[in-house]
Amino acid sequence: MGSDDAFMQTVQSSAEATVSDAGPRASDELQEGSTLGNYQLEQLLGEGSMGRVFQARHTRLGRQVALKVLRPEHARDGGFVRRFFQEARTVNQINHEHIVEIFDFVDESATGGHVYCVMELLRGQSLSSLAQAEPLTLARIQRFVVQVCAALGAAHQVGVVHRDVKPDNLFVIHRAGQPDFVKVLDFGVAKLLTAEGGTTGTVDGTIIGTPAYMAPEQAAGLPVDARSDIYAVGNILYELISGKPPFQAPAFGHLVVQIITQPPPPLPAHLPSGEPVPPQLAELVMRCLSKEPEARPQSLAEVTTALLLLPASAQALTPAPAELALEASERPTHKVRVAVTGRWHRRAVVTVGTAALVVVAAVVTWSGMQPEPAPAEAPVAQEADVVGRPAAAPQLLPPVTLTVRSFPEGAQVLRLDTGELLGVTPLVKQVSGESAPLRLRVELAGYAPLERMVDLDKHAELEVPLVKALPSPRQKPAAGTQRETGKKSRERPVAQ
């Protein structure tokens, strides 16, 4: 009996030694220089409520990665571990270039070890830090948010809602010569809308996310869908324009009341860069921040289209002189006031306000385009003056570099004035400089073609996120006939 006890003690000691040799236990404090699995920790990059992120290097391959390590108290909680694993699974399911890549998931909790994800190492800064460090131009804001929409749109296509989209979770890097390349981080609280085993959802009434960036239905603990992420995109746009989120309060309860009941404060007239805020952009932000999901854009493709249709430069935003002459009481300001009204009333008033602006702009443009009447007694002299003056040709400038990137890549870039194929994206090409803007067309099979104007009086960069083309509806039979199915198809009149 004594020998059996000794044998069991030897086996237990060997098992404990094996666990000890496998790696540090979850209770051990990880430090720079520690080894975790196949990785040596080099630097602590950051930490949050769920865990810490280290820069690490593979001990054999030398590859640098980022390790996201779950905190010890959470590693012992099966719910946290499942959520942590779900983040890795969700990210790999989406598989999008604007979402941080996760290479591996390691769970050693059964033996008292750590739980961690192995991710790509990003070098750059969060969009929050970038916006605080320098004033962002309209073009950069468009570039950032269009990429965010592309990433979230890919997530929505596979039934995933992020639920925690904020500037701190958007990381800006330089990738292969592409500046301002955005990576969306932290799918740790993402919700999988397509039920698969019931382990990815949350019980209604549970509030998950960052309070200042929650949609009203999210803050109220109600079910969320893709439109909650669209609200978050509006929140990001609002903050990039004004420098702060639309709602702020010292207490969580007060903040939730504001989000659910109060309209967002009006946006400033100018961006941090000094450029005027386009009315179209302000209207888009307020639509995204609508209290009711039905009043928001119903897809991120709609948000992307609105962003791409914004004026390309601040000059296009300068009001016409006749519009500047309007008194304050005559200007159509009711577009801003509609945020506090009911759902259907707000939509109606926005439509009326938009129509009024179109009418004003049309009158101003028409009055500016009307030529002065020619003198009746000298038509021949006027014609000779026109014929004798050659048409103004675009002024040739020194060659410039044209860079065109599309998402996804591999799209054809054509000049619409000559029909010339300039190349395939990513395109970097020397072209002749011109004083007049050039219209380009970007085409990719399976995606809707997109036309953009670009100025070639200096080096130009163009980023074009493409939207998948909608399937064309099946052609219906001509009215008055119906087609029979079978081996022999024929048409016959429909009985009246």
HUCOR-V334580 format. One record per run of one state. SS is the DSSP state (A for helix, B for strand, O for the rest). FROM is the first residue (numbers start at 1). TO is the last residue. If there is no record, write none. Layout:
# HUCOR-V334580
SS|FROM|TO + SS|FROM|TO
This chain:
# HUCOR-V334580
O|1|1 + A|2|22 + O|23|24 + B|25|25 + O|26|34 + B|35|36 + O|37|38 + B|39|47 + O|48|50 + B|51|58 + O|59|63 + B|64|70 + O|71|71 + A|72|75 + O|76|77 + A|78|94 + O|95|98 + B|99|99 + O|100|101 + B|102|107 + O|108|108 + A|109|111 + O|112|112 + B|113|113 + O|114|114 + B|115|119 + O|120|123 + B|124|126 + A|127|133 + O|134|137 + A|138|157 + O|158|159 + B|160|161 + O|162|166 + A|167|169 + B|170|175 + O|176|177 + B|178|184 + O|185|190 + B|191|192 + O|193|210 + A|211|213 + O|214|215 + A|216|219 + O|220|225 + A|226|242 + O|243|251 + A|252|261 + O|262|269 + B|270|270 + O|271|275 + B|276|276 + O|277|278 + A|279|288 + O|289|292 + A|293|295 + O|296|299 + A|300|308 + O|309|313 + A|314|317 + O|318|320 + A|321|324 + O|325|327 + A|328|330 + O|331|333 + A|334|340 + O|341|342 + A|343|369 + O|370|375 + A|376|388 + O|389|395 + B|396|407 + O|408|411 + B|412|415 + O|416|420 + B|421|424 + O|425|426 + B|427|434 + O|435|437 + B|438|443 + O|444|446 + B|447|447 + O|448|449 + B|450|454 + O|455|459 + B|460|465 + O|466|467 + B|468|468 + O|469|480 + B|481|483 + O|484|490 + B|491|493 + O|494|496
